[in-house]
C-alpha cells in the first residue's frame, strides 16, 4: 500500500542522511567536484573512441577484414555509451562527491535510476571486451591442436566466466527489488535484498580475470626462440592488461568502502571513476596488438625513422619472429608465404646481425663443395654445399682454409 500524498511529500522533503555533529546541511548549493567528473568522463570517452577507430581502421580499412572481435568491440562501445549517459547524468543530479546529508530523500530517485543503468551497462561492456581480447589473442598465439593447448582452454574458461557472470549480474541488478520500479522509487512497498554482496562479487570476478589474462600468455611469450630483449618487448605489449588490473583492484577497494559507508552518494563517485578507467583500459588492450601493423602499413614507421635519422634499410630487414602480425594465426612468421606459396622458413634460415649475437659477414669464399644424392621421406636433396667462413677482429673474412670459424649452409632443391 502506497503512502498518502501528504506523508509521501514529507518523506521526500526529509534529509537523506543525518549530518555529523556541528555540520549544517546545504540542500540548495552543496559543494561538489563536478569539474573533475566532466574531465574524467569526457577523457575516458575520447580515449575509448580513439582506440575503437584505430582498431577498426586497421582491420577494415588496412586489412580489409572483419572478425568476431570487431563486432564484439562495437557492441561493447555501444554499452559503454550507457555508462557515459549515466555518468554525465550524475553530474546534474546530485553531483559528484556530494555528501548525502546535503540531499533530500527526493534527490535520490534520479541517481538511483542512473546507478542501475550504469551497473547494467558496465556488466555488459567488460564481458564483451574481454571476450574480444581473448579471441584476438587466440588468433595470435594458437596455431593448432587447440584441444591440447593450456592457453586456449584458459582463454575459453575466462570467456565462459565473463559471459555467465555478466548475464547473471544484469539479472541480479534488475531483480533486487520487486516491483522493479522500487529500485529507484524507494518509497514504494517492495521486497528488496542487499546489493552490496553482488557489487563485491562483481569486483572480485573482474579483478581475478584481469590478473589471469596478464599471466596467461607469458609462458608462450617466454618460450619463443628470440633474445630476451625481444621477449621483454612482446611481454610488455601483452602485459598492458596490468593497467586494467590496477584499475579493477582499486575499484574493488572502493567497492568495499562503498559497501560499509552510509554516505553512499559521496563514495559512489570514485567507484564510477575507476569503473570508467577499467573499461577504457579494455579498449586500449584490444587496440595494442594492431598498432605495429598500422605503423608499418601506413608508412608512419618509416617517416618517424627518417625524422630521427634512423636508416630505413635497417627497418626493412626480415624478421623470423614477427609475433604481433595483425590477425595472425601463430606466434612466429612461419605463416608468411613466399611467392612460390611455400613458407619462408622452408627456403632459408636467417643469419642474425651482430647485435643479435650472430656472426658479422663479409666476403664469402667457398672452400669445399660436395654434391650428394639422398632420399629421405619422399624429399630429394640434389646438392649440398658447405661454405667455410673465416673472420678476423675487423669482421673481414679471409679466404684461408685454416680459419677457426666455419658455418655449413645447406640448401635443398
VEXLUMVO-13664 format. One record per residue (C-alpha): y, x, z; residue in three letters. Coordinates in nm, 2 decimals, always signed. Each point is the difference from the previous one (the first is absolute). Layout:
N
+--------+--------+--------+------+
|      y |      x |      z | resn |
+--------+--------+--------+------+
|      Y |      X |      Z |  ALA |
...
+--------+--------+--------+------+
END
This chain:
413
+--------+--------+--------+------+
|      y |      x |      z | resn |
+--------+--------+--------+------+
|  +0.00 |  +0.00 |  +0.00 |  UNK |
|  +0.33 |  +0.15 |  -0.11 |  UNK |
|  +0.30 |  +0.03 |  +0.23 |  UNK |
|  +0.28 |  -0.26 |  +0.01 |  UNK |
|  +0.31 |  +0.11 |  -0.20 |  UNK |
|  +0.21 |  +0.07 |  +0.31 |  UNK |
|  -0.27 |  +0.21 |  +0.16 |  UNK |
|  -0.06 |  +0.19 |  -0.33 |  UNK |
|  +0.37 |  +0.07 |  -0.04 |  UNK |
|  +0.02 |  +0.14 |  +0.36 |  UNK |
|  -0.31 |  +0.21 |  -0.06 |  UNK |
|  +0.13 |  +0.15 |  -0.32 |  UNK |
|  +0.34 |  +0.08 |  +0.16 |  UNK |
|  -0.15 |  +0.18 |  +0.30 |  UNK |
|  -0.02 |  +0.39 |  +0.00 |  UNK |
|  -0.31 |  +0.14 |  -0.16 |  UNK |
|  -0.03 |  +0.25 |  +0.29 |  UNK |
|  +0.16 |  +0.05 |  +0.33 |  UNK |
|  +0.24 |  +0.30 |  -0.01 |  UNK |
|  -0.05 |  +0.29 |  +0.24 |  UNK |
|  +0.20 |  +0.01 |  +0.32 |  UNK |
|  +0.36 |  +0.08 |  -0.07 |  UNK |
|  -0.02 |  -0.07 |  -0.37 |  UNK |
|  +0.19 |  -0.29 |  -0.16 |  UNK |
|  -0.15 |  -0.17 |  -0.31 |  UNK |
|  +0.19 |  +0.02 |  -0.32 |  UNK |
|  -0.11 |  -0.29 |  -0.23 |  UNK |
|  +0.29 |  +0.01 |  -0.24 |  UNK |
|  +0.01 |  +0.36 |  -0.12 |  UNK |
|  -0.28 |  +0.21 |  +0.16 |  UNK |
|  -0.02 |  +0.37 |  -0.08 |  UNK |
|  -0.24 |  +0.10 |  -0.27 |  UNK |
|  -0.10 |  +0.27 |  -0.24 |  UNK |
|  +0.01 |  -0.20 |  -0.32 |  UNK |
|  +0.15 |  +0.30 |  -0.20 |  UNK |
|  -0.31 |  +0.20 |  +0.08 |  UNK |
|  -0.22 |  -0.29 |  -0.11 |  UNK |
|  +0.19 |  -0.03 |  -0.33 |  UNK |
|  -0.05 |  +0.37 |  -0.07 |  UNK |
|  -0.37 |  +0.02 |  +0.10 |  UNK |
|  -0.11 |  -0.31 |  -0.19 |  UNK |
|  +0.20 |  +0.08 |  -0.31 |  UNK |
|  -0.11 |  +0.36 |  -0.01 |  UNK |
|  -0.36 |  -0.09 |  +0.03 |  UNK |
|  +0.03 |  -0.26 |  -0.27 |  UNK |
|  +0.17 |  +0.24 |  -0.24 |  UNK |
|  -0.25 |  +0.28 |  +0.06 |  UNK |
|  -0.30 |  -0.23 |  -0.04 |  UNK |
|  +0.14 |  -0.14 |  -0.32 |  UNK |
|  +0.06 |  +0.35 |  -0.13 |  UNK |
|  -0.36 |  +0.10 |  +0.07 |  UNK |
|  -0.13 |  -0.32 |  -0.16 |  UNK |
|  +0.20 |  +0.07 |  -0.32 |  UNK |
|  -0.12 |  +0.36 |  -0.01 |  UNK |
|  -0.36 |  -0.10 |  +0.02 |  UNK |
|  +0.03 |  -0.27 |  -0.26 |  UNK |
|  +0.19 |  +0.24 |  -0.23 |  UNK |
|  -0.27 |  +0.26 |  +0.03 |  UNK |
|  -0.28 |  -0.25 |  -0.06 |  UNK |
|  +0.14 |  -0.25 |  -0.25 |  UNK |
|  +0.26 |  +0.20 |  -0.19 |  UNK |
|  -0.14 |  +0.35 |  +0.01 |  UNK |
|  -0.38 |  -0.05 |  +0.02 |  UNK |
|  -0.01 |  -0.34 |  -0.17 |  UNK |
|  -0.25 |  -0.14 |  +0.24 |  UNK |
|  -0.01 |  -0.25 |  +0.28 |  UNK |
|  -0.26 |  +0.00 |  +0.28 |  UNK |
|  -0.08 |  -0.21 |  +0.30 |  UNK |
|  +0.22 |  +0.23 |  +0.21 |  UNK |
|  +0.31 |  -0.10 |  -0.18 |  UNK |
|  -0.07 |  -0.37 |  +0.04 |  UNK |
|  -0.06 |  +0.04 |  +0.37 |  UNK |
|  +0.32 |  +0.20 |  +0.03 |  UNK |
|  +0.20 |  -0.27 |  -0.17 |  UNK |
|  -0.15 |  -0.26 |  +0.23 |  UNK |
|  +0.08 |  +0.21 |  +0.30 |  UNK |
|  +0.35 |  +0.04 |  -0.12 |  UNK |
|  +0.03 |  -0.38 |  -0.03 |  UNK |
|  -0.12 |  -0.04 |  +0.36 |  UNK |
|  +0.24 |  +0.28 |  +0.10 |  UNK |
|  +0.29 |  -0.22 |  -0.10 |  UNK |
|  -0.13 |  -0.25 |  +0.25 |  UNK |
|  +0.06 |  +0.25 |  +0.28 |  UNK |
|  +0.34 |  +0.09 |  -0.15 |  UNK |
|  +0.10 |  -0.37 |  +0.00 |  UNK |
|  -0.09 |  -0.03 |  +0.37 |  UNK |
|  +0.15 |  +0.33 |  +0.08 |  UNK |
|  +0.34 |  -0.09 |  -0.15 |  UNK |
|  -0.02 |  -0.35 |  +0.15 |  UNK |
|  -0.03 |  +0.15 |  +0.35 |  UNK |
|  +0.34 |  +0.18 |  -0.05 |  UNK |
|  +0.17 |  -0.34 |  -0.01 |  UNK |
|  -0.19 |  -0.16 |  +0.28 |  UNK |
|  -0.02 |  +0.12 |  +0.26 |  UNK |
|  +0.08 |  +0.36 |  -0.10 |  UNK |
|  -0.18 |  +0.33 |  +0.07 |  UNK |
|  -0.02 |  +0.14 |  +0.35 |  UNK |
|  +0.15 |  -0.31 |  +0.15 |  UNK |
|  -0.11 |  -0.06 |  +0.36 |  UNK |
|  -0.17 |  -0.33 |  +0.04 |  UNK |
|  +0.22 |  -0.10 |  +0.30 |  UNK |
|  +0.29 |  -0.01 |  -0.25 |  UNK |
|  -0.18 |  -0.27 |  -0.19 |  UNK |
|  -0.06 |  -0.37 |  +0.06 |  UNK |
|  -0.34 |  -0.16 |  -0.05 |  UNK |
|  +0.12 |  -0.16 |  -0.32 |  UNK |
|  +0.08 |  +0.34 |  -0.14 |  UNK |
|  -0.37 |  +0.09 |  +0.01 |  UNK |
|  -0.12 |  -0.26 |  -0.25 |  UNK |
|  +0.10 |  +0.19 |  -0.32 |  UNK |
|  -0.10 |  +0.35 |  +0.12 |  UNK |
|  -0.35 |  -0.13 |  +0.09 |  UNK |
|  -0.04 |  -0.14 |  -0.35 |  UNK |
|  +0.11 |  +0.32 |  -0.16 |  UNK |
|  -0.23 |  +0.21 |  +0.22 |  UNK |
|  -0.29 |  -0.21 |  -0.12 |  UNK |
|  +0.10 |  +0.06 |  -0.36 |  UNK |
|  +0.03 |  +0.37 |  +0.07 |  UNK |
|  -0.34 |  +0.02 |  +0.17 |  UNK |
|  -0.18 |  -0.18 |  -0.28 |  UNK |
|  +0.17 |  +0.20 |  -0.27 |  UNK |
|  -0.07 |  +0.33 |  +0.18 |  UNK |
|  -0.37 |  -0.10 |  +0.04 |  UNK |
|  -0.02 |  -0.04 |  -0.38 |  UNK |
|  +0.19 |  +0.31 |  -0.10 |  UNK |
|  -0.20 |  +0.27 |  +0.18 |  UNK |
|  -0.35 |  -0.12 |  -0.11 |  UNK |
|  +0.12 |  -0.02 |  -0.36 |  UNK |
|  +0.17 |  +0.35 |  +0.01 |  UNK |
|  -0.29 |  +0.17 |  +0.18 |  UNK |
|  -0.26 |  -0.15 |  -0.24 |  UNK |
|  +0.20 |  +0.12 |  -0.30 |  UNK |
|  +0.04 |  +0.35 |  +0.15 |  UNK |
|  -0.37 |  +0.03 |  +0.08 |  UNK |
|  -0.11 |  -0.12 |  -0.35 |  UNK |
|  +0.24 |  +0.25 |  -0.15 |  UNK |
|  -0.15 |  +0.28 |  +0.21 |  UNK |
|  -0.35 |  -0.10 |  -0.11 |  UNK |
|  +0.10 |  +0.04 |  -0.36 |  UNK |
|  +0.12 |  +0.35 |  +0.08 |  UNK |
|  -0.27 |  +0.13 |  +0.22 |  UNK |
|  -0.31 |  -0.20 |  -0.09 |  UNK |
|  -0.17 |  +0.12 |  -0.32 |  UNK |
|  -0.35 |  -0.15 |  +0.03 |  UNK |
|  -0.27 |  -0.09 |  +0.25 |  UNK |
|  +0.22 |  -0.24 |  +0.18 |  UNK |
|  -0.28 |  -0.15 |  +0.21 |  UNK |
|  -0.06 |  +0.35 |  +0.14 |  UNK |
|  +0.36 |  +0.10 |  +0.06 |  UNK |
|  +0.12 |  -0.01 |  +0.36 |  UNK |
|  +0.36 |  +0.00 |  -0.12 |  UNK |
|  -0.06 |  -0.31 |  -0.22 |  UNK |
|  -0.18 |  -0.19 |  +0.27 |  UNK |
|  +0.28 |  +0.09 |  +0.24 |  UNK |
|  +0.26 |  -0.14 |  -0.23 |  UNK |
|  -0.20 |  -0.32 |  -0.05 |  UNK |
|  -0.04 |  -0.04 |  +0.38 |  UNK |
|  +0.38 |  +0.04 |  +0.06 |  UNK |
|  +0.07 |  -0.24 |  -0.28 |  UNK |
|  -0.24 |  -0.26 |  +0.15 |  UNK |
|  +0.16 |  +0.04 |  +0.34 |  UNK |
|  +0.35 |  -0.04 |  -0.14 |  UNK |
|  -0.07 |  -0.30 |  -0.21 |  UNK |
|  -0.20 |  -0.19 |  +0.27 |  UNK |
|  +0.26 |  +0.08 |  +0.27 |  UNK |
|  +0.29 |  -0.09 |  -0.23 |  UNK |
|  -0.15 |  -0.35 |  -0.07 |  UNK |
|  -0.10 |  -0.05 |  +0.37 |  UNK |
|  +0.34 |  +0.11 |  +0.12 |  UNK |
|  +0.19 |  -0.24 |  -0.22 |  UNK |
|  -0.23 |  -0.28 |  +0.11 |  UNK |
|  +0.06 |  +0.08 |  +0.37 |  UNK |
|  +0.37 |  +0.02 |  -0.05 |  UNK |
|  +0.01 |  -0.35 |  -0.15 |  UNK |
|  -0.23 |  -0.16 |  +0.25 |  UNK |
|  +0.15 |  +0.14 |  +0.32 |  UNK |
|  +0.14 |  -0.35 |  +0.07 |  UNK |
|  -0.12 |  -0.35 |  -0.08 |  UNK |
|  +0.19 |  -0.16 |  -0.16 |  UNK |
|  +0.11 |  +0.28 |  -0.23 |  UNK |
|  +0.37 |  -0.09 |  +0.03 |  UNK |
|  -0.01 |  +0.07 |  +0.37 |  UNK |
|  -0.01 |  +0.38 |  -0.08 |  UNK |
|  +0.38 |  +0.00 |  -0.04 |  UNK |
|  +0.08 |  -0.35 |  +0.14 |  UNK |
|  -0.12 |  +0.11 |  +0.34 |  UNK |
|  +0.12 |  -0.32 |  +0.17 |  UNK |
|  -0.26 |  -0.21 |  -0.17 |  UNK |
|  -0.31 |  -0.10 |  +0.19 |  UNK |
|  -0.27 |  +0.24 |  -0.11 |  UNK |
|  -0.29 |  +0.23 |  +0.08 |  UNK |
|  +0.07 |  +0.37 |  -0.05 |  UNK |
|  -0.17 |  +0.32 |  +0.08 |  UNK |
|  +0.15 |  +0.34 |  +0.08 |  UNK |
|  +0.07 |  +0.19 |  -0.32 |  UNK |
|  +0.05 |  +0.34 |  +0.17 |  UNK |
|  -0.37 |  +0.09 |  -0.03 |  UNK |
|  +0.01 |  -0.07 |  -0.37 |  UNK |
|  +0.30 |  +0.22 |  -0.05 |  UNK |
|  -0.15 |  +0.29 |  +0.20 |  UNK |
|  -0.33 |  -0.03 |  -0.19 |  UNK |
|  +0.18 |  +0.00 |  -0.33 |  UNK |
|  +0.19 |  +0.31 |  +0.09 |  UNK |
|  -0.32 |  +0.18 |  +0.11 |  UNK |
|  -0.18 |  -0.09 |  -0.32 |  UNK |
|  +0.28 |  +0.13 |  -0.21 |  UNK |
|  +0.03 |  +0.33 |  +0.19 |  UNK |
|  -0.37 |  +0.06 |  +0.00 |  UNK |
|  -0.02 |  -0.06 |  -0.38 |  UNK |
|  +0.31 |  +0.22 |  -0.06 |  UNK |
|  -0.16 |  +0.30 |  +0.18 |  UNK |
|  -0.33 |  -0.06 |  -0.17 |  UNK |
|  +0.17 |  +0.01 |  -0.34 |  UNK |
|  +0.16 |  +0.34 |  +0.09 |  UNK |
|  -0.33 |  +0.16 |  +0.09 |  UNK |
|  -0.22 |  -0.16 |  -0.26 |  UNK |
|  +0.09 |  +0.21 |  -0.31 |  UNK |
|  +0.04 |  +0.33 |  +0.18 |  UNK |
|  -0.37 |  +0.11 |  -0.01 |  UNK |
|  +0.00 |  -0.05 |  -0.38 |  UNK |
|  +0.33 |  +0.19 |  -0.04 |  UNK |
|  -0.11 |  +0.30 |  +0.20 |  UNK |
|  -0.33 |  +0.01 |  -0.19 |  UNK |
|  +0.17 |  +0.06 |  -0.33 |  UNK |
|  -0.04 |  +0.33 |  -0.18 |  UNK |
|  +0.36 |  +0.12 |  +0.02 |  UNK |
|  +0.20 |  +0.24 |  +0.22 |  UNK |
|  +0.12 |  -0.12 |  +0.34 |  UNK |
|  +0.37 |  -0.03 |  -0.11 |  UNK |
|  -0.10 |  -0.26 |  -0.26 |  UNK |
|  -0.22 |  -0.18 |  +0.25 |  UNK |
|  +0.29 |  -0.02 |  +0.25 |  UNK |
|  +0.22 |  -0.14 |  -0.28 |  UNK |
|  -0.25 |  -0.27 |  -0.10 |  UNK |
|  -0.07 |  -0.07 |  +0.37 |  UNK |
|  +0.37 |  -0.06 |  +0.06 |  UNK |
|  +0.02 |  -0.24 |  -0.30 |  UNK |
|  -0.28 |  -0.22 |  +0.13 |  UNK |
|  +0.12 |  +0.06 |  +0.36 |  UNK |
|  +0.33 |  -0.19 |  -0.04 |  UNK |
|  -0.18 |  -0.28 |  +0.17 |  UNK |
|  +0.10 |  +0.18 |  +0.32 |  UNK |
|  +0.34 |  -0.16 |  -0.04 |  UNK |
|  -0.16 |  -0.35 |  +0.01 |  UNK |
|  -0.22 |  +0.11 |  +0.29 |  UNK |
|  +0.31 |  +0.11 |  +0.20 |  UNK |
|  +0.18 |  -0.32 |  -0.08 |  UNK |
|  -0.30 |  -0.21 |  +0.09 |  UNK |
|  -0.06 |  +0.19 |  +0.32 |  UNK |
|  +0.37 |  -0.05 |  +0.11 |  UNK |
|  -0.03 |  -0.37 |  -0.10 |  UNK |
|  -0.31 |  -0.03 |  +0.23 |  UNK |
|  +0.20 |  +0.15 |  +0.28 |  UNK |
|  +0.29 |  -0.25 |  -0.06 |  UNK |
|  -0.25 |  -0.28 |  -0.02 |  UNK |
|  -0.14 |  +0.09 |  +0.34 |  UNK |
|  +0.36 |  +0.00 |  +0.14 |  UNK |
|  +0.08 |  -0.33 |  -0.17 |  UNK |
|  -0.31 |  -0.16 |  +0.14 |  UNK |
|  +0.10 |  +0.09 |  +0.36 |  UNK |
|  +0.37 |  -0.08 |  -0.01 |  UNK |
|  +0.16 |  -0.34 |  +0.06 |  UNK |
|  +0.30 |  +0.09 |  -0.21 |  UNK |
|  -0.20 |  -0.04 |  -0.32 |  UNK |
|  +0.29 |  -0.06 |  -0.24 |  UNK |
|  +0.15 |  +0.34 |  +0.09 |  UNK |
|  -0.33 |  +0.19 |  -0.04 |  UNK |
|  -0.10 |  -0.17 |  -0.32 |  UNK |
|  +0.26 |  +0.21 |  -0.19 |  UNK |
|  -0.17 |  +0.34 |  +0.03 |  UNK |
|  -0.33 |  -0.17 |  -0.07 |  UNK |
|  +0.13 |  -0.13 |  -0.33 |  UNK |
|  +0.17 |  +0.33 |  -0.09 |  UNK |
|  -0.33 |  +0.20 |  +0.04 |  UNK |
|  -0.20 |  -0.26 |  -0.19 |  UNK |
|  +0.25 |  +0.02 |  -0.29 |  UNK |
|  -0.04 |  +0.38 |  +0.00 |  UNK |
|  -0.38 |  -0.02 |  +0.01 |  UNK |
|  +0.00 |  -0.22 |  -0.31 |  UNK |
|  +0.25 |  +0.22 |  -0.18 |  UNK |
|  -0.23 |  +0.30 |  +0.07 |  UNK |
|  -0.28 |  -0.19 |  -0.17 |  UNK |
|  +0.19 |  -0.03 |  -0.32 |  UNK |
|  +0.09 |  +0.37 |  +0.02 |  UNK |
|  -0.37 |  +0.10 |  +0.05 |  UNK |
|  -0.11 |  -0.21 |  -0.30 |  UNK |
|  +0.27 |  +0.17 |  -0.22 |  UNK |
|  -0.05 |  +0.36 |  +0.10 |  UNK |
|  -0.31 |  +0.09 |  -0.21 |  UNK |
|  +0.18 |  -0.11 |  -0.32 |  UNK |
|  +0.31 |  +0.22 |  +0.05 |  UNK |
|  -0.15 |  +0.31 |  -0.17 |  UNK |
|  -0.10 |  -0.21 |  -0.30 |  UNK |
|  +0.36 |  -0.13 |  -0.03 |  UNK |
|  +0.15 |  +0.34 |  +0.03 |  UNK |
|  -0.23 |  +0.14 |  -0.27 |  UNK |
|  +0.01 |  -0.28 |  -0.25 |  UNK |
|  +0.37 |  -0.07 |  +0.03 |  UNK |
|  +0.09 |  +0.37 |  -0.05 |  UNK |
|  +0.19 |  +0.01 |  +0.34 |  UNK |
|  -0.23 |  +0.28 |  +0.12 |  UNK |
|  +0.10 |  +0.24 |  -0.28 |  UNK |
|  +0.37 |  -0.09 |  +0.03 |  UNK |
|  -0.01 |  +0.07 |  +0.38 |  UNK |
|  -0.18 |  +0.33 |  -0.07 |  UNK |
|  +0.27 |  +0.10 |  -0.25 |  UNK |
|  +0.28 |  -0.08 |  +0.24 |  UNK |
|  -0.16 |  +0.24 |  +0.26 |  UNK |
|  -0.08 |  +0.26 |  -0.27 |  UNK |
|  -0.38 |  -0.04 |  +0.02 |  UNK |
|  -0.19 |  +0.09 |  -0.31 |  UNK |
|  -0.13 |  -0.29 |  -0.19 |  UNK |
|  -0.30 |  +0.20 |  -0.11 |  UNK |
|  -0.13 |  +0.03 |  +0.35 |  UNK |
|  +0.03 |  -0.37 |  +0.06 |  UNK |
|  -0.21 |  -0.08 |  -0.30 |  UNK |
|  -0.30 |  +0.21 |  +0.09 |  UNK |
|  -0.32 |  -0.20 |  +0.02 |  UNK |
|  -0.15 |  -0.09 |  +0.33 |  UNK |
|  -0.36 |  -0.08 |  +0.08 |  UNK |
|  +0.09 |  -0.17 |  +0.32 |  UNK |
|  +0.24 |  -0.28 |  -0.11 |  UNK |
|  -0.08 |  -0.24 |  +0.28 |  UNK |
|  +0.29 |  -0.23 |  -0.01 |  UNK |
|  -0.04 |  -0.11 |  -0.36 |  UNK |
|  +0.13 |  -0.36 |  +0.00 |  UNK |
|  -0.28 |  -0.25 |  -0.03 |  UNK |
|  -0.26 |  +0.28 |  -0.01 |  UNK |
|  -0.36 |  -0.06 |  +0.09 |  UNK |
|  -0.08 |  +0.33 |  +0.19 |  UNK |
|  +0.15 |  +0.28 |  +0.20 |  UNK |
|  -0.01 |  +0.26 |  -0.27 |  UNK |
|  +0.11 |  +0.03 |  -0.36 |  UNK |
|  -0.36 |  -0.02 |  -0.12 |  UNK |
|  +0.08 |  -0.34 |  -0.15 |  UNK |
|  +0.25 |  +0.14 |  -0.24 |  UNK |
|  -0.14 |  +0.01 |  -0.35 |  UNK |
|  +0.05 |  +0.25 |  -0.28 |  UNK |
|  +0.06 |  -0.10 |  -0.36 |  UNK |
|  -0.37 |  +0.03 |  -0.07 |  UNK |
|  -0.06 |  -0.26 |  +0.27 |  UNK |
|  -0.16 |  +0.24 |  +0.25 |  UNK |
|  +0.12 |  +0.08 |  +0.34 |  UNK |
|  +0.23 |  +0.30 |  +0.02 |  UNK |
|  -0.21 |  +0.16 |  +0.27 |  UNK |
|  -0.30 |  +0.00 |  -0.25 |  UNK |
|  +0.19 |  +0.22 |  -0.24 |  UNK |
|  +0.16 |  +0.27 |  +0.22 |  UNK |
|  +0.04 |  +0.12 |  +0.35 |  UNK |
|  +0.36 |  +0.07 |  +0.11 |  UNK |
|  +0.09 |  +0.35 |  +0.13 |  UNK |
|  +0.25 |  -0.04 |  +0.28 |  UNK |
|  +0.33 |  +0.18 |  +0.00 |  UNK |
|  +0.07 |  +0.29 |  +0.24 |  UNK |
|  +0.17 |  -0.22 |  +0.25 |  UNK |
|  -0.32 |  -0.21 |  +0.03 |  UNK |
|  -0.21 |  +0.30 |  +0.07 |  UNK |
|  -0.12 |  +0.06 |  -0.35 |  UNK |
|  +0.01 |  +0.31 |  -0.21 |  UNK |
|  +0.31 |  +0.08 |  -0.21 |  UNK |
|  -0.10 |  +0.04 |  -0.36 |  UNK |
|  +0.13 |  +0.25 |  -0.26 |  UNK |
|  -0.15 |  +0.11 |  -0.32 |  UNK |
|  -0.37 |  -0.07 |  -0.02 |  UNK |
|  -0.26 |  +0.22 |  -0.16 |  UNK |
|  -0.36 |  -0.11 |  -0.06 |  UNK |
|  -0.22 |  +0.30 |  +0.09 |  UNK |
|  -0.33 |  -0.18 |  -0.05 |  UNK |
|  -0.11 |  -0.29 |  -0.21 |  UNK |
|  -0.35 |  -0.16 |  +0.00 |  UNK |
|  -0.13 |  -0.29 |  -0.19 |  UNK |
|  -0.29 |  -0.19 |  +0.15 |  UNK |
|  -0.17 |  -0.33 |  -0.08 |  UNK |
|  -0.11 |  -0.23 |  +0.28 |  UNK |
|  -0.11 |  -0.35 |  +0.04 |  UNK |
|  +0.06 |  -0.17 |  +0.33 |  UNK |
|  -0.02 |  -0.38 |  +0.07 |  UNK |
|  +0.07 |  -0.09 |  -0.36 |  UNK |
|  +0.31 |  +0.22 |  -0.03 |  UNK |
|  +0.01 |  +0.31 |  -0.22 |  UNK |
|  +0.20 |  +0.31 |  +0.08 |  UNK |
|  +0.04 |  +0.19 |  -0.32 |  UNK |
|  +0.23 |  +0.28 |  +0.11 |  UNK |
|  +0.08 |  +0.17 |  +0.33 |  UNK |
|  +0.29 |  +0.24 |  +0.02 |  UNK |
|  +0.05 |  +0.23 |  +0.29 |  UNK |
|  +0.35 |  +0.14 |  +0.05 |  UNK |
|  +0.08 |  +0.28 |  +0.24 |  UNK |
|  +0.36 |  +0.01 |  +0.13 |  UNK |
|  +0.15 |  +0.31 |  +0.15 |  UNK |
|  +0.32 |  -0.02 |  +0.22 |  UNK |
|  +0.23 |  +0.26 |  +0.15 |  UNK |
|  +0.27 |  -0.05 |  +0.27 |  UNK |
|  +0.25 |  -0.10 |  -0.27 |  UNK |
|  -0.22 |  -0.28 |  -0.12 |  UNK |
|  -0.05 |  +0.19 |  -0.33 |  UNK |
|  -0.36 |  -0.01 |  -0.12 |  UNK |
|  -0.15 |  +0.31 |  -0.16 |  UNK |
|  -0.28 |  +0.01 |  -0.25 |  UNK |
|  -0.22 |  +0.24 |  +0.20 |  UNK |
|  -0.35 |  -0.11 |  +0.05 |  UNK |
|  -0.01 |  +0.15 |  +0.35 |  UNK |
|  +0.24 |  -0.25 |  +0.16 |  UNK |
|  -0.07 |  -0.14 |  +0.34 |  UNK |
|  +0.08 |  -0.37 |  -0.08 |  UNK |
|  -0.21 |  -0.20 |  -0.23 |  UNK |
|  -0.01 |  -0.37 |  -0.09 |  UNK |
|  -0.26 |  -0.17 |  -0.21 |  UNK |
|  +0.13 |  -0.29 |  -0.21 |  UNK |
|  -0.26 |  -0.22 |  -0.16 |  UNK |
|  +0.08 |  -0.25 |  -0.27 |  UNK |
|  -0.25 |  -0.26 |  -0.12 |  UNK |
|  +0.00 |  -0.13 |  -0.36 |  UNK |
+--------+--------+--------+------+
END
